[in-house]
Each structure stands twice: as C-alpha cells, then as structure tokens.
C-alpha cells in the first residue's frame, strides 16, 4: 500500500510549508492561509473541497509546463460543482 500524502494548512508567513513539494495560496478566498502537500492530486482535491475559485500553485523543486513555457507557479482554476 502506498504512503499517505495529506494536505496541511499553514499560516502564510510560516516557512515550514516549503518543506512540502507543492503549495497553494488564494489571497482572496483565504487570506493568510497556505496549503501544502507532497501530492499534487490531493492538493487540487483540497482546493476543490474548500470551494476556492482559484489558487496559485507552486512547486518546491523543478517547475511546471504551460504549453511551451516553463513556470515556477501557475494559476489553477478547478471545475466546481454547479448547484
């Protein structure tokens, strides 16, 4: 069975969040909160669960690919359930 990779909530000023592979912030929906996890899938699920309309996701090592561009942080907008 695989290792569990939870999502942890930190204060925005807490540098301990950067010990995790991925971090997410949303200064409009949750000012002062940073989410962190070693699993990008779990992090995106938590963003959707909290019903954030968007988040800025950053990676500790390496970078993300957006088309032919490489970026250190990208804007993520989940598909939220419509009621």
Protein Blocks (a to p, Z undefined) as FASTA:
>chain_A
ZZddddddddfklmklmmpmbdcddfklmghiacddfbfklmmmmmmmnopabdcdddfe
hcddehjaccfbdcdddddddZZ
